[in-house]
Amino acid sequence: MARVIWDRIVDKGFLKAGHAPTLLAAFLYFDVSFMVWVLLGPLGIAISHDLHLNAGQKGLLVATPVLAGAAFRVVAGGLVDLFGPRRVAIGAQLLVIAGLALAWLLAPHSYAAMFGIALVLGVAGASFAIALPLASAWYPPRYQGTALGIAGAGNSGTALASLFAPGLAILVGWVNVIGLATLPLTGVLAAFLLLAREPAQRPVSPGISGWWPVLRSADCWCLMFFYSVTFGGFVGLASFLTIYFNDQYALPPAVAGTCTALVVFVGSFVRPLGGALADRIGGMRALTLIYAAAGLVFGAIGTGLPSIYLAFPAFFLGMIALGLGNGAVFQLVPARFPHKVGVLTGLVGMSGGFGGFYLASSLGAARQATGSYGPGFLAFAAIAGAALACVLACKRRWSPTSAMADAGERTTAAI
């Protein structure tokens, strides 16, 4: 698989077809934006100690940027249609930098004030709806999968926050980490200004008004549900696992962050493999296996694993399942809606953010209400089981389209 991807990247036709500096700029912008999007999760241990937060408050706080990012994607998508992705990316990046700089100067030390920071981080989460259109507009249909795969690899930025933020919070304090986050944002903005070019021609989008006919389709809601489980699980865990490992297994913050980063990295980088698996055996069959595996793994986690040496491999396997699912879901999008891929990308992507908000907030609420995270993970396992049942129900109706997907409707795993 890696060799195939490499061969596509170095294909002379691909290199000549688009604009490589813009593609690099889109990746960097996406990567650093996703890094700061989940920043409150890795900082959650330090913040909760400083502000004396309970488990429910921690869960809601780290989940809020995920929810805000989902909502802001709608706004960002509309602005991209009006002004172009390069201009919107610059404006969004400036807003995030200014917001974090102001937060650093004001040094908020109340629970309510933290939600202002969460909303600013949500703007960074909207980068999904900006970076991907920027990359896509420069490449013809033949190379959409490769271009979007390179740009979409920026979701690995979520692991960077887990890797570095907890240790930095110990050294300099969590407020200063928020200020330090403006440095990579500013550096990437400078590179973006030099590298990125506004596409000469952008696809005409119907805007939000074009969503209503699609939303009347049950197939659209099924795809949204599927992605809310896979990407929602991915980003929800990326936001919350540092807190979980620290609270459940008494890991030091830096060690908890490293463990989180490892499972998030694997979830990010198996995403293209999920699309490849769906191409080979069919998207519905792939999701059947993936949701069954996710349900079993998170059900086992929910029963309570007594040691980090058991929990870490379980989360590692769970993240592999979720990462593969992210690619497999998008294998189905162009098959079910070949003429509405752009609209479905926005809707399905938004639903993933809502799923992430649910998971992170529900884990905190379960801990607060019952004294255990187990019910939260068991509920998520049950949702994965419901997704499996939905896949099996759709399989009968979608089989002709799945065959078409196997034959070559493959934009996929890229997004």
C-alpha positions as CSV (number, residue, x, y, z in Angstrom):
1,M,0.0,0.0,0.0
2,A,2.8,2.4,0.9
3,R,4.5,1.7,-2.4
4,V,1.3,2.4,-4.3
5,I,0.8,5.7,-2.6
6,W,4.5,6.6,-3.2
7,D,4.2,5.7,-6.8
8,R,1.2,8.0,-7.2
9,I,2.9,10.8,-5.4
10,V,6.0,10.7,-7.6
11,D,4.0,10.2,-10.8
12,K,5.1,12.9,-13.2
13,G,1.5,13.5,-14.2
14,F,0.5,14.2,-10.6
15,L,3.5,16.6,-10.1
16,K,2.5,18.5,-13.2
17,A,-1.2,18.5,-12.7
18,G,-1.5,20.8,-9.7
19,H,0.4,23.2,-7.6
20,A,2.7,21.3,-5.1
21,P,3.5,24.4,-2.9
22,T,-0.2,25.0,-2.3
23,L,-0.7,21.3,-1.5
24,L,2.1,21.5,1.1
25,A,0.6,24.7,2.5
26,A,-2.8,23.1,2.9
27,F,-1.2,20.1,4.7
28,L,0.8,22.4,7.1
29,Y,-2.3,24.6,7.8
30,F,-4.4,21.6,8.5
31,D,-1.8,19.9,10.7
32,V,-1.1,22.8,13.0
33,S,-4.8,23.8,13.2
34,F,-5.7,20.3,14.3
35,M,-2.9,20.4,16.8
36,V,-4.4,23.4,18.6
37,W,-8.0,22.2,18.1
38,V,-7.6,19.5,20.7
39,L,-5.2,21.5,22.9
40,L,-7.4,21.7,25.9
41,G,-7.4,17.9,26.2
42,P,-3.7,17.5,26.8
43,L,-3.8,20.5,29.0
44,G,-6.8,19.3,30.9
45,I,-4.9,17.7,33.8
46,A,-3.1,21.0,34.6
47,I,-6.2,23.1,34.0
48,S,-8.4,20.9,36.2
49,H,-5.8,21.1,39.1
50,D,-5.6,24.8,38.8
51,L,-9.4,25.4,38.5
52,H,-10.5,22.5,40.7
53,L,-12.7,21.0,38.1
54,N,-14.7,17.8,38.6
55,A,-14.9,15.0,36.0
56,G,-18.0,16.3,34.3
57,Q,-16.6,19.8,34.0
58,K,-13.4,18.4,32.5
59,G,-15.3,16.4,29.9
60,L,-17.5,19.3,28.8
61,L,-14.6,21.7,28.6
62,V,-12.4,19.5,26.4
63,A,-15.4,18.5,24.2
64,T,-16.5,22.1,23.5
65,P,-13.8,22.9,20.9
66,V,-14.8,19.7,19.1
67,L,-18.4,20.8,19.0
68,A,-17.5,24.4,18.0
69,G,-15.2,23.1,15.2
70,A,-18.1,21.0,13.8
71,A,-20.4,24.1,13.8
72,F,-17.8,26.4,12.4
73,R,-17.2,24.1,9.5
74,V,-20.5,25.1,8.1
75,V,-19.6,28.8,8.3
76,A,-16.1,28.2,6.9
77,G,-17.5,26.2,4.0
78,G,-19.8,29.1,3.1
79,L,-17.0,31.6,3.3
80,V,-14.8,29.5,1.1
81,D,-17.5,29.5,-1.5
82,L,-17.6,33.3,-1.3
83,F,-14.0,34.4,-0.9
84,G,-11.8,31.4,-1.8
85,P,-10.0,29.0,0.5
86,R,-6.7,30.8,0.7
87,R,-8.2,34.1,1.9
88,V,-10.4,32.2,4.4
89,A,-7.5,30.2,5.7
90,I,-5.5,33.4,6.3
91,G,-8.4,35.1,8.1
92,A,-9.1,32.0,10.2
93,Q,-5.4,31.6,11.2
94,L,-5.2,35.3,12.2
95,L,-8.3,35.0,14.3
96,V,-6.9,31.9,16.1
97,I,-3.5,33.5,16.7
98,A,-5.1,36.7,18.0
99,G,-7.5,34.8,20.2
100,L,-4.8,32.7,21.8
101,A,-2.5,35.6,22.3
102,L,-5.3,37.5,24.1
103,A,-6.0,34.5,26.2
104,W,-2.4,34.3,27.2
105,L,-2.3,38.0,28.1
106,L,-5.5,37.8,30.1
107,A,-4.5,34.5,31.8
108,P,-8.1,33.3,32.5
109,H,-8.5,31.4,35.7
110,S,-12.2,30.7,35.8
111,Y,-14.2,27.8,34.4
112,A,-16.5,30.1,32.5
113,A,-13.6,32.0,30.9
114,M,-12.2,28.8,29.5
115,F,-15.1,28.4,27.1
116,G,-14.0,31.6,25.3
117,I,-10.7,29.8,24.5
118,A,-12.6,26.7,23.5
119,L,-14.6,28.7,20.9
120,V,-11.3,30.1,19.5
121,L,-9.9,26.6,19.2
122,G,-13.1,25.6,17.4
123,V,-12.2,28.0,14.6
124,A,-9.0,26.0,14.2
125,G,-11.1,22.8,14.0
126,A,-13.0,24.3,11.0
127,S,-9.8,24.0,9.0
128,F,-11.1,20.8,7.6
129,A,-13.6,22.8,5.4
130,I,-10.8,25.1,4.2
131,A,-7.7,23.1,3.6
132,L,-9.3,20.3,1.7
133,P,-11.1,22.6,-0.9
134,L,-7.8,24.5,-1.3
135,A,-6.0,21.2,-2.2
136,S,-8.8,19.8,-4.2
137,A,-9.3,22.8,-6.5
138,W,-5.8,22.5,-7.9
139,Y,-6.1,18.9,-9.1
140,P,-8.2,17.1,-11.7
141,P,-10.5,14.2,-10.8
142,R,-7.8,11.6,-11.6
143,Y,-5.6,12.9,-8.8
144,Q,-8.2,14.0,-6.2
145,G,-7.6,11.0,-4.0
146,T,-3.8,11.5,-3.8
147,A,-4.1,15.3,-3.3
148,L,-6.7,15.0,-0.6
149,G,-4.8,12.2,1.0
150,I,-1.7,14.4,1.4
151,A,-3.7,17.4,2.7
152,G,-5.9,15.2,4.9
153,A,-2.9,13.6,6.6
154,G,-2.9,16.8,8.6
155,N,-5.3,15.2,11.1
156,S,-2.1,13.7,12.6
157,G,-1.6,17.1,14.2
158,T,-4.0,16.0,17.0
159,A,-1.2,13.7,18.2
160,L,1.4,16.6,18.4
161,A,-0.7,18.3,21.1
162,S,-0.8,15.2,23.2
163,L,2.9,14.6,22.7
164,F,4.2,18.0,23.7
165,A,1.5,20.0,25.7
166,P,1.4,18.0,29.0
167,G,5.2,18.2,29.5
168,L,5.3,21.9,28.5
169,A,2.5,22.6,31.0
170,I,4.7,21.2,33.8
171,L,7.7,23.3,32.7
172,V,6.1,26.7,32.0
173,G,2.4,26.4,33.1
174,W,-0.7,25.8,31.0
175,V,-1.4,29.4,30.3
176,N,2.1,29.9,28.8
177,V,1.5,26.8,26.6
178,I,-1.5,28.6,25.1
179,G,0.8,31.5,24.3
180,L,3.5,29.2,22.9
181,A,0.9,27.7,20.6
182,T,0.9,31.0,18.6
183,L,4.5,30.4,17.5
184,P,3.9,27.3,15.2
185,L,0.6,29.0,14.1
186,T,2.5,32.1,13.1
187,G,5.3,30.2,11.4
188,V,2.8,28.1,9.4
189,L,0.9,31.3,8.5
190,A,4.2,32.8,7.1
191,A,4.8,29.7,5.1
192,F,1.2,29.7,3.9
193,L,1.5,33.2,2.6
194,L,4.6,32.3,0.6
195,L,3.4,28.9,-0.7
196,A,-0.3,29.0,-1.2
197,R,-2.1,30.3,-4.2
198,E,-5.8,30.9,-4.7
199,P,-7.2,28.5,-7.2
200,A,-7.8,30.1,-10.6
201,Q,-11.0,28.2,-10.9
202,R,-13.1,26.9,-8.1
203,P,-16.0,24.4,-8.4
204,V,-19.4,26.1,-8.2
205,S,-21.1,25.3,-5.0
206,P,-24.8,25.6,-4.3
207,G,-24.0,26.6,-0.7
208,I,-26.1,25.5,2.3
209,S,-29.2,25.6,0.1
210,G,-27.9,22.6,-1.7
211,W,-27.9,20.6,1.5
212,W,-31.7,20.4,1.9
213,P,-32.4,17.9,-1.0
214,V,-29.5,15.7,0.3
215,L,-30.7,15.8,3.9
216,R,-34.1,14.3,2.8
217,S,-32.2,11.1,1.9
218,A,-32.0,8.4,4.5
219,D,-28.7,7.3,2.9
220,C,-27.2,10.7,3.8
221,W,-28.1,10.3,7.5
222,C,-26.7,6.8,7.5
223,L,-23.3,8.1,6.2
224,M,-23.4,10.9,8.8
225,F,-24.1,8.4,11.6
226,F,-21.3,6.1,10.4
227,Y,-18.8,8.9,10.5
228,S,-20.0,10.3,13.8
229,V,-18.9,6.9,15.3
230,T,-15.6,6.6,13.5
231,F,-14.2,10.1,13.4
232,G,-16.2,11.1,16.5
233,G,-14.5,8.3,18.4
234,F,-11.1,9.3,17.0
235,V,-11.3,13.0,17.9
236,G,-13.2,12.4,21.1
237,L,-10.4,10.0,22.4
238,A,-7.7,12.4,21.1
239,S,-9.2,15.1,23.3
240,F,-9.9,13.0,26.4
241,L,-7.4,10.2,26.7
242,T,-4.6,12.2,28.4
243,I,-7.1,13.0,31.2
244,Y,-8.3,9.4,31.2
245,F,-4.8,7.8,31.4
246,N,-3.9,10.1,34.2
247,D,-7.0,9.7,36.3
248,Q,-7.6,6.0,35.7
249,Y,-4.0,4.7,35.8
250,A,-2.2,7.5,37.7
251,L,0.2,8.1,34.8
252,P,2.2,11.3,35.0
253,P,0.9,13.9,32.6
254,A,3.8,13.7,30.1
255,V,3.5,9.9,30.0
256,A,-0.2,10.0,29.6
257,G,0.2,12.5,26.8
258,T,2.8,10.2,25.1
259,C,0.5,7.2,25.3
260,T,-2.3,9.3,23.8
261,A,-0.1,10.5,21.0
262,L,0.9,7.0,20.1
263,V,-2.7,5.8,19.7
264,V,-3.7,8.9,17.9
265,F,-0.8,8.6,15.4
266,V,-1.8,5.1,14.5
267,G,-5.4,6.2,14.1
268,S,-4.3,9.0,11.7
269,F,-2.0,7.0,9.5
270,V,-4.2,3.9,9.0
271,R,-6.9,6.1,7.5
272,P,-5.7,5.6,3.9
273,L,-5.5,1.9,4.5
274,G,-9.2,1.9,5.5
275,G,-10.0,3.3,2.1
276,A,-7.8,0.7,0.4
277,L,-9.5,-2.1,2.4
278,A,-12.9,-0.7,1.3
279,D,-11.8,-0.6,-2.3
280,R,-10.7,-4.2,-2.1
281,I,-13.6,-5.9,-0.3
282,G,-16.3,-3.2,-0.5
283,G,-17.1,-0.3,1.8
284,M,-20.1,-2.0,3.5
285,R,-18.1,-5.2,4.2
286,A,-15.2,-3.3,5.5
287,L,-17.5,-1.3,7.9
288,T,-19.1,-4.5,9.1
289,L,-15.7,-5.8,10.2
290,I,-14.6,-2.4,11.6
291,Y,-17.7,-1.7,13.7
292,A,-17.7,-5.3,15.1
293,A,-14.1,-4.9,16.1
294,A,-14.7,-1.4,17.7
295,G,-17.7,-2.7,19.6
296,L,-15.8,-5.6,21.1
297,V,-12.7,-3.5,22.0
298,F,-14.6,-0.6,23.6
299,G,-16.9,-3.1,25.3
300,A,-13.9,-4.7,26.9
301,I,-12.5,-1.3,27.9
302,G,-15.9,-0.5,29.4
303,T,-15.8,-3.5,31.7
304,G,-12.7,-2.2,33.3
305,L,-9.1,-3.1,32.4
306,P,-7.1,-3.2,35.6
307,S,-3.7,-2.2,34.2
308,I,-2.3,0.2,31.7
309,Y,-0.5,-2.7,30.1
310,L,-3.9,-4.1,29.1
311,A,-5.6,-0.8,28.4
312,F,-2.9,0.7,26.1
313,P,-3.0,-2.3,23.6
314,A,-6.8,-2.2,23.7
315,F,-6.9,1.5,22.9
316,F,-4.3,1.0,20.2
317,L,-6.5,-1.7,18.5
318,G,-9.6,0.5,19.0
319,M,-7.9,3.5,17.3
320,I,-6.8,1.3,14.4
321,A,-10.5,0.3,13.9
322,L,-11.7,3.9,14.1
323,G,-9.0,5.1,11.8
324,L,-9.8,2.4,9.2
325,G,-13.4,3.3,9.5
326,N,-12.7,7.0,8.7
327,G,-11.3,5.9,5.3
328,A,-14.0,3.3,4.7
329,V,-16.9,5.7,5.2
330,F,-15.6,8.1,2.6
331,Q,-15.2,5.3,0.2
332,L,-19.0,5.1,0.2
333,V,-19.6,8.9,-0.3
334,P,-18.9,9.1,-4.0
335,A,-20.6,5.8,-4.6
336,R,-24.0,6.8,-3.0
337,F,-23.9,10.5,-4.1
338,P,-21.6,10.7,-7.1
339,H,-22.8,14.2,-8.0
340,K,-23.0,15.6,-4.4
341,V,-19.6,14.7,-3.1
342,G,-18.8,18.2,-1.9
343,V,-22.1,18.6,-0.1
344,L,-21.8,15.2,1.6
345,T,-18.2,15.9,2.6
346,G,-19.4,18.9,4.6
347,L,-22.3,17.2,6.2
348,V,-20.4,14.0,7.0
349,G,-17.4,15.9,8.3
350,M,-19.7,18.0,10.5
351,S,-21.3,14.9,12.0
352,G,-17.9,13.6,12.9
353,G,-17.3,16.7,15.1
354,F,-20.7,16.2,16.9
355,G,-19.8,12.6,17.6
356,G,-16.5,13.7,19.1
357,F,-18.3,16.1,21.4
358,Y,-20.6,13.4,22.5
359,L,-17.9,10.9,23.4
360,A,-15.6,13.3,25.3
361,S,-18.4,14.9,27.2
362,S,-20.1,11.6,28.0
363,L,-17.0,10.1,29.4
364,G,-16.7,13.0,31.9
365,A,-20.3,12.8,32.7
366,A,-20.1,9.0,33.4
367,R,-17.2,9.5,35.7
368,Q,-19.0,12.3,37.6
369,A,-22.2,10.4,37.9
370,T,-21.0,6.9,38.6
371,G,-17.4,7.2,39.7
372,S,-16.3,5.2,36.7
373,Y,-15.6,5.8,33.0
374,G,-16.9,2.3,32.2
375,P,-20.5,3.3,31.4
376,G,-19.3,5.9,29.0
377,F,-17.2,3.3,27.1
378,L,-20.0,0.7,27.2
379,A,-22.4,3.3,25.7
380,F,-19.9,4.0,22.9
381,A,-19.6,0.2,22.3
382,A,-23.4,0.0,22.1
383,I,-23.4,2.8,19.5
384,A,-20.8,1.0,17.5
385,G,-23.1,-2.0,17.7
386,A,-26.0,0.2,16.4
387,A,-23.8,1.3,13.5
388,L,-23.1,-2.3,12.7
389,A,-26.8,-3.1,12.6
390,C,-27.3,0.0,10.4
391,V,-24.6,-1.2,8.0
392,L,-26.2,-4.7,7.8
393,A,-29.6,-3.1,7.1
394,C,-28.2,-0.8,4.4
395,K,-26.2,-3.6,2.9
396,R,-29.3,-5.1,1.2
397,R,-30.2,-1.8,-0.4
398,W,-26.7,-0.6,-1.2
399,S,-25.3,-3.7,-2.8
400,P,-25.5,-2.5,-6.4
401,T,-23.8,0.8,-5.4
402,S,-21.2,-1.1,-3.4
403,A,-20.3,-3.0,-6.5
404,M,-19.9,0.2,-8.4
405,A,-17.7,1.5,-5.6
406,D,-15.5,-1.6,-5.9
407,A,-15.3,-1.0,-9.6
408,G,-13.7,2.4,-9.3
409,E,-15.6,5.2,-7.6
410,R,-12.6,5.9,-5.3
411,T,-11.8,9.3,-4.0
412,T,-11.6,8.3,-0.7
413,A,-9.6,7.6,2.1
414,A,-8.1,10.7,1.4
415,I,-10.4,13.1,3.3
